[in-house]
Amino acid sequence: MPPYRDDDEDQDWEDEEADLEADSDEEPTIACPYCRRQILEDSPQCPFCQNSISEEDHPGPHKPLWVIATALLCLGMALWWVFAAF
């Protein structure tokens, strides 16, 4: 017996594809730098988390843990070298 096939489901899939194509005509969106939800690109404030969206308010990139650990290790080695010379 062939698998059950619902023609309505095929129509729904085609409708969803048409909606996705229509969405490309809408205004561009970006991820909010604070809550990561999609907002309009020219929004002055995120409607979800209420944070201001501007270049000045944008949180800086986070440093990976290995960068911080390496910097602390180098600082420790430099201090050890300085105090070992005395």
N, C-alpha and C positions, 0 to 999 in steps of 0.2 A: 504494500500500500504506500503511495507517495506521501511525503510529509505534508502536513496541513499548511495551506497557504491562504492567507487572507488578503484579498485584493485591496481592502481598506488600509492595511498596513503599508502596502506598496505606495498607495496614494499619500499616506501620512509622511512617508520617507521623502517622497518627491516634494511635498509641501515644505518640509524642513529644509531641504536643499535650496529651494527657492527663497526661503526666509534668510538663509545664510548669505546668499548672493545679494539680496536686497540690503542686508546689514552693511555691506561694503560701501554703500552710498551714504551712510550715516557719518556723523562727525567722528574723527579719530579719538580713540581712548588710550589712556596710559594707566599703569598701575600706580596707585597712591604710594608714595615713598614710606608712609607710616604703616598703613593697614594692608597694603597690597591688593586692594579691591580695584576693579576697573572703574575709572572716572573719566569724564570728558577732558580732553587735553588742555583746554583753555579755562578750566575751572579754577577760580581763585582759592577755593576751600573744598576739602573733601566732604561730601554729604554724609559719609558714614562715620568717620572718626573726628570730624570737625576741625582738623588741623589745616593751617594755611599752607597752600601750595605755592612756593616761590623758590627761586634759586638760593636766596639767602637763608631760607628755613629748611632747605633740603638736608636731611641727615647725611653726613659724610660716609664714605665707604668704611665698612668695618674691617679691621685688620684680622687676618687669620691668626689662630692661636699659635701656630708654629713661628710666625714672625715675631710675636711678642716673646715667646719662649727663647728664641735665638738671641734677641736683643738683650734679654736679662742674663743669659748665659755669657754673652760677650762682655757685658758690664761686670759681671762677677769675675771673669777671667782677668779683665783689665785691673780691677781693684786688687785681686790676688797678686798680680805681677808687680803692681806699685808697692804694696806692703811687703812683698817678699824681698824687694831690693833693699829695704831698710834693715 
